[in-house]
Amino acid sequence: HISGPKSDYNHRLLTQDRAMRAGLDDVGIGTLFGLFDYRFEVLAMLQHSAHLEAEYGAGPHTISVPRMRPADGSELSVTPPYVVDDPNFKKLVAIIRIA
């Protein structure tokens, strides 16, 4: 997002921290795969999970793994910057589940 409230990445990244500090113990995280190299995204998501576990004694209860798929009216979705094919998508889901 290039404008509006979602353009503040640090604010978005720390949403789970703010929720857990406020007393919520059931948070979720996720990455839209296809916007950057999935290997980096998986590592970053697992680091985020480890941070929550270390800081608050509980990691995320839900991890979402959507990936970009073609959608009418969205040129970016038709040609995502980092395509995640089926074999690599299955691999990254398995890695997240094992971690």
N, CA, C and O atoms as a MOPAC input file, in Angstrom:
PM7 MOZYME 1SCF
protein

 N      0.84900 1    -1.17600 1     0.00000 1
 C      0.00000 1     0.00000 1     0.00000 1
 C      0.88900 1     1.23300 1     0.00000 1
 O      1.79000 1     1.36500 1     0.82900 1
 N      0.62800 1     2.12500 1    -0.93200 1
 C      1.48700 1     3.30300 1    -1.04100 1
 C      0.93300 1     4.51600 1    -0.30200 1
 O      1.63200 1     5.51600 1    -0.13900 1
 N     -0.31600 1     4.43300 1     0.14400 1
 C     -0.88400 1     5.53500 1     0.91900 1
 C     -1.92500 1     4.97800 1     1.88500 1
 O     -2.33100 1     3.82100 1     1.78700 1
 N     -2.34000 1     5.81800 1     2.80800 1
 C     -3.34100 1     5.39500 1     3.78300 1
 C     -2.71500 1     4.69800 1     4.97200 1
 O     -1.49100 1     4.59300 1     5.05300 1
 N     -3.54400 1     4.21400 1     5.90900 1
 C     -3.01900 1     3.63000 1     7.14200 1
 C     -2.17700 1     2.37100 1     6.92600 1
 O     -1.27500 1     2.09000 1     7.71600 1
 N     -2.46200 1     1.61400 1     5.86800 1
 C     -1.69100 1     0.39500 1     5.62600 1
 C     -0.30700 1     0.67500 1     5.04200 1
 O      0.49400 1    -0.24800 1     4.89300 1
 N     -0.01700 1     1.92500 1     4.71000 1
 C      1.30000 1     2.25400 1     4.16800 1
 C      2.37000 1     2.32000 1     5.25600 1
 O      3.56200 1     2.33800 1     4.94800 1
 N      1.96400 1     2.35600 1     6.51400 1
 C      2.91000 1     2.37700 1     7.63900 1
 C      3.24900 1     0.93000 1     8.00500 1
 O      2.57300 1     0.30800 1     8.82400 1
 N      4.30700 1     0.40900 1     7.38400 1
 C      4.64300 1    -1.01400 1     7.53900 1
 C      4.97000 1    -1.37700 1     8.98400 1
 O      4.53300 1    -2.42200 1     9.46700 1
 N      5.72400 1    -0.54200 1     9.67700 1
 C      6.06300 1    -0.85200 1    11.06800 1
 C      4.81600 1    -0.95100 1    11.93700 1
 O      4.73800 1    -1.81000 1    12.81600 1
 N      3.84900 1    -0.08500 1    11.69900 1
 C      2.59800 1    -0.14400 1    12.46100 1
 C      1.89300 1    -1.47200 1    12.18800 1
 O      1.37000 1    -2.10100 1    13.10700 1
 N      1.88100 1    -1.89100 1    10.93400 1
 C      1.23400 1    -3.15700 1    10.56800 1
 C      1.99000 1    -4.34900 1    11.15500 1
 O      1.37700 1    -5.28800 1    11.66200 1
 N      3.32400 1    -4.30900 1    11.08600 1
 C      4.14300 1    -5.41100 1    11.57700 1
 C      3.95800 1    -5.62500 1    13.08200 1
 O      4.00500 1    -6.75500 1    13.56800 1
 N      3.75200 1    -4.54400 1    13.79900 1
 C      3.63600 1    -4.62900 1    15.26100 1
 C      2.19700 1    -4.81000 1    15.75000 1
 O      1.94000 1    -4.71000 1    16.95000 1
 N      1.27300 1    -5.07000 1    14.85400 1
 C     -0.12700 1    -5.24700 1    15.24500 1
 C     -0.28500 1    -6.37200 1    16.26100 1
 O     -0.98500 1    -6.21300 1    17.26100 1
 N      0.36100 1    -7.50400 1    16.01000 1
 C      0.23800 1    -8.63300 1    16.93700 1
 C      0.85300 1    -8.29100 1    18.29000 1
 O      0.32300 1    -8.69200 1    19.32600 1
 N      1.95900 1    -7.55800 1    18.29700 1
 C      2.55800 1    -7.13200 1    19.56800 1
 C      1.57800 1    -6.27600 1    20.36500 1
 O      1.39800 1    -6.48500 1    21.56500 1
 N      0.94500 1    -5.31200 1    19.69700 1
 C     -0.01100 1    -4.45400 1    20.39800 1
 C     -1.18000 1    -5.27700 1    20.92700 1
 O     -1.64800 1    -5.04800 1    22.04200 1
 N     -1.64900 1    -6.22400 1    20.13900 1
 C     -2.77200 1    -7.06600 1    20.57600 1
 C     -2.38600 1    -7.90200 1    21.79200 1
 O     -3.16300 1    -8.02100 1    22.73900 1
 N     -1.19700 1    -8.47500 1    21.76800 1
 C     -0.77500 1    -9.33200 1    22.88200 1
 C     -0.50100 1    -8.50700 1    24.13600 1
 O     -0.78800 1    -8.95600 1    25.24600 1
 N      0.04900 1    -7.30900 1    23.96800 1
 C      0.24100 1    -6.42600 1    25.12300 1
 C     -1.10100 1    -6.01500 1    25.72600 1
 O     -1.19200 1    -5.74700 1    26.92500 1
 N     -2.13800 1    -5.96700 1    24.89700 1
 C     -3.47200 1    -5.59300 1    25.36700 1
 C     -4.20900 1    -6.76800 1    26.00400 1
 O     -5.32100 1    -6.60800 1    26.50600 1
 N     -3.58300 1    -7.95900 1    25.98300 1
 C     -4.18300 1    -9.10600 1    26.64900 1
 C     -4.71100 1   -10.20300 1    25.74100 1
 O     -5.13400 1   -11.24800 1    26.23400 1
 N     -4.69800 1   -10.00000 1    24.44000 1
 C     -5.12700 1   -11.06300 1    23.53300 1
 C     -4.03100 1   -12.12000 1    23.45800 1
 O     -2.84900 1   -11.78900 1    23.37300 1
 N     -4.41900 1   -13.37500 1    23.48900 1
 C     -3.40500 1   -14.42700 1    23.38500 1
 C     -3.65100 1   -15.32400 1    22.17600 1
 O     -3.05100 1   -16.39300 1    22.06000 1
 N     -4.52900 1   -14.89200 1    21.28200 1
 C     -4.84800 1   -15.67100 1    20.09100 1
 C     -4.71500 1   -14.77200 1    18.86700 1
 O     -5.68300 1   -14.14700 1    18.43600 1
 N     -3.51200 1   -14.71400 1    18.31500 1
 C     -3.26500 1   -13.87200 1    17.14800 1
 C     -2.86300 1   -14.74200 1    15.96900 1
 O     -2.45300 1   -15.89000 1    16.13600 1
 N     -2.98700 1   -14.17900 1    14.78300 1
 C     -2.58600 1   -14.88200 1    13.57500 1
 C     -1.61100 1   -14.04800 1    12.77100 1
 O     -1.58300 1   -12.82200 1    12.88400 1
 N     -0.81100 1   -14.72300 1    11.95600 1
 C      0.11400 1   -14.03900 1    11.05700 1
 C     -0.02300 1   -14.66200 1     9.67500 1
 O     -0.63100 1   -15.72100 1     9.52400 1
 N      0.53000 1   -14.01800 1     8.68600 1
 C      0.48400 1   -14.56600 1     7.34300 1
 C      1.25700 1   -13.70800 1     6.36600 1
 O      1.60000 1   -12.56000 1     6.65000 1
 N      1.52000 1   -14.28100 1     5.22700 1
 C      2.24000 1   -13.61500 1     4.15500 1
 C      1.53200 1   -13.90000 1     2.85100 1
 O      1.13700 1   -15.03900 1     2.59900 1
 N      1.36400 1   -12.88700 1     2.01500 1
 C      0.83600 1   -13.10600 1     0.67800 1
 C      2.01200 1   -13.49400 1    -0.21200 1
 O      2.80000 1   -12.64600 1    -0.63000 1
 N      2.11300 1   -14.77500 1    -0.49100 1
 C      3.23600 1   -15.26600 1    -1.28800 1
 C      3.07200 1   -14.86500 1    -2.75100 1
 O      1.98400 1   -14.94700 1    -3.32000 1
 N      4.17300 1   -14.43300 1    -3.33500 1
 C      4.18500 1   -13.98000 1    -4.71600 1
 C      4.68300 1   -12.55900 1    -4.85800 1
 O      4.99900 1   -12.11200 1    -5.96000 1
 N      4.75300 1   -11.83700 1    -3.73000 1
 C      5.23000 1   -10.45500 1    -3.76600 1
 C      6.74000 1   -10.36600 1    -3.61100 1
 O      7.35500 1    -9.38900 1    -4.03800 1
 N      7.34400 1   -11.39500 1    -2.99400 1
 C      8.79500 1   -11.43900 1    -2.82100 1
 C      9.20600 1   -12.89800 1    -2.78500 1
 O      8.34700 1   -13.78000 1    -2.80200 1
 N     10.48200 1   -13.16700 1    -2.73800 1
 C     11.00700 1   -14.52900 1    -2.72800 1
 C     10.41400 1   -15.30800 1    -1.55500 1
 O     10.57600 1   -14.91500 1    -0.40000 1
 N      9.73100 1   -16.40700 1    -1.85100 1
 C      9.03500 1   -17.16000 1    -0.80600 1
 C      9.98300 1   -17.66500 1     0.27600 1
 O      9.56900 1   -17.81400 1     1.42600 1
 N     11.24000 1   -17.93200 1    -0.06100 1
 C     12.17600 1   -18.42200 1     0.95500 1
 C     12.42200 1   -17.37100 1     2.02200 1
 O     12.46800 1   -17.68700 1     3.21100 1
 N     12.58100 1   -16.12100 1     1.60300 1
 C     12.74000 1   -15.03000 1     2.56400 1
 C     11.46800 1   -14.85300 1     3.38200 1
 O     11.52200 1   -14.69600 1     4.60200 1
 N     10.32700 1   -14.88000 1     2.70500 1
 C      9.05000 1   -14.66300 1     3.38400 1
 C      8.79300 1   -15.73300 1     4.45100 1
 O      8.31700 1   -15.41800 1     5.54200 1
 N      9.10700 1   -16.99600 1     4.14000 1
 C      8.92700 1   -18.06900 1     5.12700 1
 C      9.82900 1   -17.82400 1     6.33500 1
 O      9.37800 1   -17.91900 1     7.47600 1
 N     11.09600 1   -17.51200 1     6.08800 1
 C     12.01400 1   -17.25700 1     7.20300 1
 C     11.55700 1   -16.07000 1     8.04200 1
 O     11.60500 1   -16.12100 1     9.27100 1
 N     11.11400 1   -15.00500 1     7.38500 1
 C     10.66100 1   -13.81900 1     8.11900 1
 C      9.43100 1   -14.14900 1     8.96000 1
 O      9.31800 1   -13.69800 1    10.10000 1
 N      8.51300 1   -14.93300 1     8.40200 1
 C      7.31200 1   -15.29400 1     9.15400 1
 C      7.66100 1   -16.16800 1    10.35000 1
 O      7.09300 1   -15.99700 1    11.42800 1
 N      8.58000 1   -17.09600 1    10.17200 1
 C      8.97900 1   -17.95200 1    11.29600 1
 C      9.71900 1   -17.13600 1    12.35900 1
 O      9.56800 1   -17.40500 1    13.55100 1
 N     10.50500 1   -16.15700 1    11.95400 1
 C     11.16600 1   -15.27100 1    12.91600 1
 C     10.13400 1   -14.44500 1    13.68200 1
 O     10.27300 1   -14.22800 1    14.88500 1
 N      9.10300 1   -13.98800 1    12.98000 1
 C      8.04000 1   -13.23000 1    13.62800 1
 C      7.34400 1   -14.10500 1    14.67200 1
 O      7.05400 1   -13.65200 1    15.77900 1
 N      7.08500 1   -15.34300 1    14.31400 1
 C      6.47800 1   -16.28900 1    15.24300 1
 C      7.37200 1   -16.51500 1    16.46100 1
 O      6.89500 1   -16.52800 1    17.59500 1
 N      8.66300 1   -16.69300 1    16.22100 1
 C      9.61400 1   -16.90100 1    17.32300 1
 C      9.66800 1   -15.67600 1    18.23300 1
 O      9.75600 1   -15.81500 1    19.45200 1
 N      9.61600 1   -14.48600 1    17.65300 1
 C      9.60300 1   -13.24800 1    18.44400 1
 C      8.39200 1   -13.21500 1    19.36700 1
 O      8.52000 1   -12.90800 1    20.55200 1
 N      7.20900 1   -13.53300 1    18.82400 1
 C      5.99600 1   -13.51300 1    19.65100 1
 C      6.09300 1   -14.52600 1    20.78400 1
 O      5.70700 1   -14.24000 1    21.91700 1
 N      6.60700 1   -15.70600 1    20.47400 1
 C      6.76500 1   -16.75400 1    21.49000 1
 C      7.72400 1   -16.30300 1    22.59200 1
 O      7.44200 1   -16.48100 1    23.77700 1
 N      8.85100 1   -15.72100 1    22.19900 1
 C      9.85400 1   -15.28800 1    23.17600 1
 C      9.36800 1   -14.10500 1    24.00800 1
 O      9.62900 1   -14.03500 1    25.20900 1
 N      8.67600 1   -13.19600 1    23.37900 1
 C      8.25600 1   -11.96300 1    24.04700 1
 C      7.01100 1   -12.14900 1    24.91900 1
 O      6.90500 1   -11.54700 1    25.98700 1
 N      6.07000 1   -12.98100 1    24.46400 1
 C      4.77100 1   -13.06500 1    25.14700 1
 C      4.41900 1   -14.47400 1    25.61800 1
 O      3.35500 1   -14.68200 1    26.20100 1
 N      5.28700 1   -15.43000 1    25.37500 1
 C      5.03900 1   -16.79300 1    25.82200 1
 C      4.04500 1   -17.56600 1    24.97500 1
 O      3.65100 1   -18.67300 1    25.34100 1
 N      3.63700 1   -17.00400 1    23.85800 1
 C      2.71800 1   -17.68300 1    22.94500 1
 C      2.94200 1   -17.16100 1    21.53500 1
 O      3.02400 1   -15.95400 1    21.30500 1
 N      3.03600 1   -18.07900 1    20.61500 1
 C      3.16100 1   -17.69100 1    19.21200 1
 C      1.78600 1   -17.57700 1    18.58600 1
 O      0.77500 1   -17.69600 1    19.27900 1
 N      1.73600 1   -17.35300 1    17.30200 1
 C      0.44200 1   -17.23900 1    16.62600 1
 C     -0.29300 1   -18.58200 1    16.61900 1
 O      0.32400 1   -19.63800 1    16.48000 1
 N     -1.59700 1   -18.52600 1    16.76800 1
 C     -2.40300 1   -19.74600 1    16.71300 1
 C     -2.83200 1   -20.06300 1    15.29200 1
 O     -3.25300 1   -21.18300 1    15.00100 1
 N     -2.72600 1   -19.08200 1    14.41000 1
 C     -3.08700 1   -19.25600 1    13.00700 1
 C     -1.97200 1   -18.68800 1    12.14500 1
 O     -1.47100 1   -17.59300 1    12.40000 1
 N     -1.59000 1   -19.44000 1    11.12800 1
 C     -0.63100 1   -18.94600 1    10.13600 1
 C     -1.28500 1   -19.11200 1     8.77400 1
 O     -1.57100 1   -20.22800 1     8.34000 1
 N     -1.51800 1   -17.98600 1     8.10300 1
 C     -2.14900 1   -18.00200 1     6.78500 1
 C     -1.07800 1   -18.03400 1     5.70200 1
 O     -0.03400 1   -17.39200 1     5.82100 1
 N     -1.35200 1   -18.78700 1     4.65300 1
 C     -0.37700 1   -18.90900 1     3.56700 1
 C     -1.04000 1   -18.69400 1     2.20300 1
 O     -0.99000 1   -19.57700 1     1.34700 1
 N     -1.65800 1   -17.53000 1     1.99600 1
 C     -2.23100 1   -17.27500 1     0.67300 1
 C     -1.12900 1   -17.01500 1    -0.34900 1
 O     -0.03700 1   -16.56700 1    -0.00100 1
 N     -1.42900 1   -17.29900 1    -1.60400 1
 C     -0.48300 1   -16.93400 1    -2.65900 1
 C     -1.23500 1   -16.23800 1    -3.77400 1
 O     -2.43200 1   -16.45200 1    -3.96500 1
 N     -0.52600 1   -15.41100 1    -4.50000 1
 C     -1.14800 1   -14.66100 1    -5.58000 1
 C     -1.59100 1   -15.60900 1    -6.68000 1
 O     -0.83000 1   -16.46600 1    -7.12800 1
 N     -2.81900 1   -15.44100 1    -7.10000 1
 C     -3.40300 1   -16.19300 1    -8.19600 1
 C     -4.04900 1   -15.18800 1    -9.14300 1
 O     -4.44700 1   -14.11000 1    -8.70100 1
 N     -4.16500 1   -15.50400 1   -10.41800 1
 C     -4.77200 1   -14.56000 1   -11.36000 1
 C     -6.18500 1   -14.13800 1   -10.93500 1
 O     -7.00800 1   -14.96900 1   -10.55000 1
 N     -6.44000 1   -12.83800 1   -11.01400 1
 C     -7.74700 1   -12.27600 1   -10.67500 1
 C     -8.10900 1   -11.21800 1   -11.71000 1
 O     -7.26700 1   -10.40800 1   -12.09700 1
 N     -9.33700 1   -11.22600 1   -12.14600 1
 C     -9.79600 1   -10.23600 1   -13.12200 1
 C     -9.55000 1    -8.82600 1   -12.60300 1
 O     -9.84100 1    -8.51500 1   -11.44800 1
 N     -9.01200 1    -7.98100 1   -13.47100 1
 C     -8.80400 1    -6.58300 1   -13.12500 1
 C     -7.53100 1    -6.29400 1   -12.35900 1
 O     -7.27800 1    -5.14500 1   -11.99900 1
 N     -6.72200 1    -7.31200 1   -12.10100 1
 C     -5.47900 1    -7.10200 1   -11.36500 1
 C     -4.30600 1    -7.61200 1   -12.18300 1
 O     -4.01300 1    -8.80800 1   -12.19900 1
 N     -3.64600 1    -6.69600 1   -12.85600 1
 C     -2.49800 1    -7.08600 1   -13.67900 1
 C     -1.39200 1    -7.71900 1   -12.82900 1
 O     -0.73100 1    -8.66200 1   -13.26300 1
 N     -1.19900 1    -7.20000 1   -11.63300 1
 C     -0.16200 1    -7.73700 1   -10.74900 1
 C     -0.42700 1    -9.20000 1   -10.42800 1
 O      0.51100 1    -9.99300 1   -10.34100 1
 N     -1.68500 1    -9.56700 1   -10.25200 1
 C     -1.99700 1   -10.96100 1    -9.91000 1
 C     -1.75900 1   -11.90600 1   -11.08800 1
 O     -1.49300 1   -13.09100 1   -10.88700 1
 N     -1.85300 1   -11.39400 1   -12.30300 1
 C     -1.64400 1   -12.22600 1   -13.48800 1
 C     -0.16100 1   -12.49700 1   -13.69300 1
 O      0.22400 1   -13.58200 1   -14.12900 1
 N      0.66300 1   -11.51700 1   -13.37900 1
 C      2.11800 1   -11.66900 1   -13.49700 1
 C      2.77500 1   -11.22400 1   -12.20100 1
 O      3.39300 1   -10.16000 1   -12.15400 1
 N      2.64700 1   -12.03500 1   -11.13400 1
 C      3.24600 1   -11.63600 1    -9.85300 1
 C      4.76800 1   -11.54500 1    -9.96700 1
 O      5.38000 1   -12.24700 1   -10.77200 1
 N      5.37200 1   -10.67800 1    -9.15700 1
 C      6.82400 1   -10.50500 1    -9.21900 1
 C      7.60000 1   -11.78900 1    -8.91400 1
 O      8.67500 1   -12.00000 1    -9.47600 1
 N      7.08200 1   -12.64000 1    -8.04400 1
 C      7.77100 1   -13.86600 1    -7.62900 1
 C      6.76300 1   -15.01700 1    -7.62500 1
 O      6.15700 1   -15.31900 1    -6.59600 1
 N      6.59300 1   -15.64300 1    -8.76100 1
 C      5.63000 1   -16.73200 1    -8.88100 1
 C      6.02100 1   -17.88300 1    -7.95300 1
 O      7.19100 1   -18.26100 1    -7.88200 1
 N      5.04100 1   -18.43300 1    -7.24600 1
 C      5.25200 1   -19.60800 1    -6.40200 1
 C      4.46700 1   -20.75100 1    -7.04800 1
 O      3.23900 1   -20.79100 1    -6.97300 1
 N      5.18700 1   -21.67600 1    -7.68300 1
 C      4.51400 1   -22.78600 1    -8.35200 1
 C      4.01500 1   -23.80700 1    -7.32700 1
 O      4.34500 1   -23.72000 1    -6.14400 1
 N      3.22400 1   -24.76700 1    -7.78500 1
 C      2.61800 1   -25.74300 1    -6.87500 1
 C      3.64000 1   -26.53100 1    -6.05700 1
 O      3.47000 1   -26.64800 1    -4.84400 1
 N      4.70600 1   -27.08200 1    -6.67300 1
 C      5.66900 1   -27.84000 1    -5.85600 1
 C      6.32400 1   -26.99500 1    -4.74900 1
 O      6.49900 1   -27.47200 1    -3.62800 1
 N      6.68200 1   -25.75400 1    -5.06100 1
 C      7.29400 1   -24.90000 1    -4.04100 1
 C      6.27400 1   -24.44300 1    -3.00200 1
 O      6.61800 1   -24.25900 1    -1.83400 1
 N      5.02200 1   -24.25800 1    -3.42100 1
 C      3.99200 1   -23.89100 1    -2.44600 1
 C      3.77600 1   -25.03500 1    -1.45900 1
 O      3.66500 1   -24.80200 1    -0.25500 1
 N      3.71700 1   -26.26000 1    -1.95600 1
 C      3.56500 1   -27.42300 1    -1.07700 1
 C      4.76200 1   -27.53300 1    -0.13100 1
 O      4.60900 1   -27.86800 1     1.04300 1
 N      5.94900 1   -27.24900 1    -0.65600 1
 C      7.16300 1   -27.31500 1     0.16700 1
 C      7.12900 1   -26.26900 1     1.27500 1
 O      7.44400 1   -26.58100 1     2.42400 1
 N      6.75300 1   -25.03600 1     0.95300 1
 C      6.76100 1   -23.99200 1     1.98300 1
 C      5.69800 1   -24.26500 1     3.03900 1
 O      5.92000 1   -23.97700 1     4.21500 1
 N      4.55000 1   -24.81400 1     2.64900 1
 C      3.52800 1   -25.15500 1     3.64200 1
 C      4.05300 1   -26.23800 1     4.57100 1
 O      3.84800 1   -26.17700 1     5.78300 1
 N      4.73800 1   -27.23900 1     3.99600 1
 C      5.29900 1   -28.32600 1     4.82100 1
 C      6.34900 1   -27.78600 1     5.79600 1
 O      6.39000 1   -28.19600 1     6.95600 1
 N      7.18400 1   -26.88100 1     5.33000 1
 C      8.22200 1   -26.30200 1     6.19000 1
 C      7.58700 1   -25.53800 1     7.35100 1
 O      8.03200 1   -25.65600 1     8.49200 1
 N      6.55500 1   -24.76200 1     7.06000 1
 C      5.88100 1   -24.00200 1     8.12100 1
 C      5.24100 1   -24.95300 1     9.11800 1
 O      5.32100 1   -24.72400 1    10.32500 1
 N      4.61300 1   -26.00700 1     8.64000 1
 C      3.96700 1   -26.95300 1     9.55300 1
 C      4.97800 1   -27.67900 1    10.43500 1
 O      4.70800 1   -27.94400 1    11.60600 1
 N      6.14000 1   -27.99800 1     9.87400 1
 C      7.18600 1   -28.68100 1    10.64900 1
 C      7.78300 1   -27.74100 1    11.69900 1
 O      8.09600 1   -28.16000 1    12.81300 1
 N      7.93500 1   -26.47100 1    11.33100 1
 C      8.56100 1   -25.50200 1    12.23600 1
 C      7.67100 1   -25.24300 1    13.42800 1
 O      8.02500 1   -24.45400 1    14.30400 1

